Amino acid sequence: MAVDIDTSKGFQAGTPRRQFAVPQALAGWDLAPDGKRFLFVAPPNGAGAAPFEVVLNWATALKKE
């Protein structure tokens, strides 16, 4: 979002406006080192994140000697 600010007669903020749309499947973001761009981590071609498994009590499945 961006908003124009006028300080000639105190502080007056203009109407906020959207600068750009953010990918819906956003995994993270950062500001580029030059400060001129936002970098977004998102799945390619709008695909969802790859599935993964969470294994609980994995240590009990190890072979005991």
CNS distance restraints for C-alpha pairs under 8 A (distance, minus, plus):
assign (resid   1 and name CA) (resid  16 and name CA) 6.29 0.50 0.50
assign (resid   1 and name CA) (resid  17 and name CA) 5.46 0.50 0.50
assign (resid   1 and name CA) (resid  18 and name CA) 4.51 0.50 0.50
assign (resid   1 and name CA) (resid  19 and name CA) 5.41 0.50 0.50
assign (resid   1 and name CA) (resid  20 and name CA) 7.91 0.50 0.50
assign (resid   2 and name CA) (resid  16 and name CA) 5.55 0.50 0.50
assign (resid   2 and name CA) (resid  17 and name CA) 5.47 0.50 0.50
assign (resid   2 and name CA) (resid  18 and name CA) 6.46 0.50 0.50
assign (resid   2 and name CA) (resid  19 and name CA) 6.51 0.50 0.50
assign (resid   3 and name CA) (resid  13 and name CA) 6.64 0.50 0.50
assign (resid   3 and name CA) (resid  14 and name CA) 5.58 0.50 0.50
assign (resid   3 and name CA) (resid  15 and name CA) 5.91 0.50 0.50
assign (resid   3 and name CA) (resid  16 and name CA) 4.58 0.50 0.50
assign (resid   3 and name CA) (resid  17 and name CA) 6.40 0.50 0.50
assign (resid   4 and name CA) (resid  13 and name CA) 5.99 0.50 0.50
assign (resid   4 and name CA) (resid  14 and name CA) 4.98 0.50 0.50
assign (resid   4 and name CA) (resid  15 and name CA) 7.22 0.50 0.50
assign (resid   4 and name CA) (resid  16 and name CA) 7.69 0.50 0.50
assign (resid   5 and name CA) (resid  11 and name CA) 7.14 0.50 0.50
assign (resid   5 and name CA) (resid  12 and name CA) 5.81 0.50 0.50
assign (resid   5 and name CA) (resid  13 and name CA) 4.68 0.50 0.50
assign (resid   5 and name CA) (resid  14 and name CA) 6.08 0.50 0.50
assign (resid   6 and name CA) (resid  10 and name CA) 7.52 0.50 0.50
assign (resid   6 and name CA) (resid  11 and name CA) 5.97 0.50 0.50
assign (resid   6 and name CA) (resid  12 and name CA) 5.08 0.50 0.50
assign (resid   6 and name CA) (resid  13 and name CA) 6.40 0.50 0.50
assign (resid   6 and name CA) (resid  14 and name CA) 7.81 0.50 0.50
assign (resid   7 and name CA) (resid  11 and name CA) 4.76 0.50 0.50
assign (resid   7 and name CA) (resid  12 and name CA) 6.39 0.50 0.50
assign (resid  22 and name CA) (resid  26 and name CA) 7.39 0.50 0.50
assign (resid  23 and name CA) (resid  40 and name CA) 7.90 0.50 0.50
assign (resid  23 and name CA) (resid  42 and name CA) 6.89 0.50 0.50
assign (resid  23 and name CA) (resid  46 and name CA) 7.94 0.50 0.50
assign (resid  25 and name CA) (resid  42 and name CA) 5.90 0.50 0.50
assign (resid  25 and name CA) (resid  43 and name CA) 6.89 0.50 0.50
assign (resid  25 and name CA) (resid  46 and name CA) 7.14 0.50 0.50
assign (resid  25 and name CA) (resid  48 and name CA) 6.84 0.50 0.50
assign (resid  25 and name CA) (resid  49 and name CA) 7.99 0.50 0.50
assign (resid  26 and name CA) (resid  40 and name CA) 6.94 0.50 0.50
assign (resid  26 and name CA) (resid  41 and name CA) 6.18 0.50 0.50
assign (resid  26 and name CA) (resid  42 and name CA) 5.03 0.50 0.50
assign (resid  26 and name CA) (resid  43 and name CA) 7.85 0.50 0.50
assign (resid  27 and name CA) (resid  40 and name CA) 7.48 0.50 0.50
assign (resid  27 and name CA) (resid  41 and name CA) 5.24 0.50 0.50
assign (resid  27 and name CA) (resid  42 and name CA) 5.50 0.50 0.50
assign (resid  27 and name CA) (resid  43 and name CA) 7.97 0.50 0.50
assign (resid  28 and name CA) (resid  40 and name CA) 5.88 0.50 0.50
assign (resid  28 and name CA) (resid  41 and name CA) 5.08 0.50 0.50
assign (resid  28 and name CA) (resid  42 and name CA) 7.39 0.50 0.50
assign (resid  29 and name CA) (resid  38 and name CA) 6.97 0.50 0.50
assign (resid  29 and name CA) (resid  39 and name CA) 5.42 0.50 0.50
assign (resid  29 and name CA) (resid  40 and name CA) 4.36 0.50 0.50
assign (resid  29 and name CA) (resid  41 and name CA) 5.95 0.50 0.50
assign (resid  30 and name CA) (resid  38 and name CA) 5.85 0.50 0.50
assign (resid  30 and name CA) (resid  39 and name CA) 5.25 0.50 0.50
assign (resid  30 and name CA) (resid  40 and name CA) 6.71 0.50 0.50
assign (resid  31 and name CA) (resid  35 and name CA) 6.04 0.50 0.50
assign (resid  31 and name CA) (resid  36 and name CA) 7.66 0.50 0.50
assign (resid  31 and name CA) (resid  37 and name CA) 6.03 0.50 0.50
assign (resid  31 and name CA) (resid  38 and name CA) 4.59 0.50 0.50
assign (resid  31 and name CA) (resid  39 and name CA) 5.96 0.50 0.50
assign (resid  32 and name CA) (resid  36 and name CA) 6.48 0.50 0.50
assign (resid  32 and name CA) (resid  37 and name CA) 5.28 0.50 0.50
assign (resid  32 and name CA) (resid  38 and name CA) 5.84 0.50 0.50
assign (resid  32 and name CA) (resid  39 and name CA) 6.36 0.50 0.50
assign (resid  42 and name CA) (resid  46 and name CA) 7.47 0.50 0.50
assign (resid  43 and name CA) (resid  47 and name CA) 5.46 0.50 0.50
assign (resid  43 and name CA) (resid  48 and name CA) 6.21 0.50 0.50
assign (resid  43 and name CA) (resid  49 and name CA) 6.30 0.50 0.50
assign (resid  57 and name CA) (resid  61 and name CA) 7.43 0.50 0.50
assign (resid  58 and name CA) (resid  62 and name CA) 7.13 0.50 0.50
